[in-house]
Each structure stands twice: as structure tokens, then as C-alpha cells.
Amino acid sequence: MASEEKKNLVQVIDSEGQILFSCSVEEEEKAFNYAREMEEMGIEVKISAPSLPETLIQSLGAGEDDTQKLRQELNEEIEDHDIGCCNTNDDRKNLH
């Protein structure tokens, strides 16, 4: 598998961090179906998938360092918001 394909994988991971299933982002529905099957059998899993911005910069040729920097900046931006991206100055209203 080419390195670009490896970057754009959706993975189903168990509670011990073992990758149980992976596929391309184009086939992410398969990962969600697999995760549902695992949960029905009582196996706790999480899905790891690249964000839309990550997929975009990787398709434009960004390397792992740039991708890590983007993740950090996105996390910092999210943490800077008290309530969410739709917060108004009026404490009684939040737009959703």
C-alpha cells in the first residue's frame, strides 16, 4: 500500500489499542458496519479516521510534520472556544 493510502485510513481499534479493521476513507461505511458488529458482540471499539482538513492537506502533498501541526492547531482552536463554534454574545442563546 502506498504511503498516501496509509494516511487516509479509517481504523476500528479495540480498547487495548489493537487495530481490528482498516479501510480507505472512501469505504468508511465498512468500518462503521464492522464496529457495529463488534459492539453487538460486546467488544468495545473506537473508530479513528482522518479529519476533512487532514485528508485535504495530505492530498495536496503535506507530510506527517505538517499533518501533526494541523492537528495541534485544530485542537487549540477547539479548546479556545468556551461553548462551541456557534456561541453568541448573549448567554441565553446558542446557535446550533
N, C-alpha and C positions, 0 to 999 in steps of 0.2 A: 504494500500500500504506500502511495506517495505521501510525503510529509504534509502536503496541503490537505490531503484527505484525512490524515490522522488528526489534524487540528479541528476539523469540523465534524466531530463525532458526538453523538448522543449516547450516553452510557447509563446503564442501570447498575447501581452499586449497592451491595448489601451493607448491613450495619457494621461489618468488620472492615469495610473498605475494598472488598474484592469486587472486581468488575464481572458481573454476571452476563451482560449482554451489551453489545455496542452496534451502532449503525450510523449511516450518514444522516445529516440533518434533513436531507430530502426525504428520508424514510422514518422520521421521528415517531410517527404513529405506531410503528412496530415496537419501538422502545416502550411507549406508554401501554400498549397491549401486553407486552411481556411483564412490565411492572405490575399491572393489574393482576395478572395470573399469579405472580409471586406473592402478592399481598393476600390473594384469596387462599393461598396455601399456608398463610401465616408467616411468611418471610418478609421482614421489614426491609424496604429498599428506598433509595432516593434516585432521582434522575438528575444527571449532570449534562447540561447542554450549553454550547456557546451562545452568548447573547447576540442579538442582531448587530450591534456595533462591532463585536469581536469578529463575527463572520464577515462583515464588510471590510474591515481593515486587513484581515487575513487574505481575502480575495484580491485586495489591492497590493499584496506583497509584503505586508508587515511581518516582522519576525517576532519571536517569542518575547523579547525585551519590550517591544512596542505594545504587544498584547497585554503583558503584565502591567505596564504603565497605564494603559487604558482602563483595565480592571480597577486599579488603585484609584484613579481619578473618578470613575463612576461611583465607587464605594464612598469616597469622600464627599461627592456631590449629594448622594442619598443621605448620608449622615448629617449633612449641613441643614437639611430640612427638618423642622420640628414635627410637623404633622404629615406632610406629604406634598407632592408637587401641585396639588390643587388648593392649597391653603390660601385663604383671603385674609385681609387685614381685620375683618370682622370676626371675632372669636366665636360668634354664634353660627357662622356658616362655613361650611367646607364644600367646595365644588367637587363632585365625583363623576 
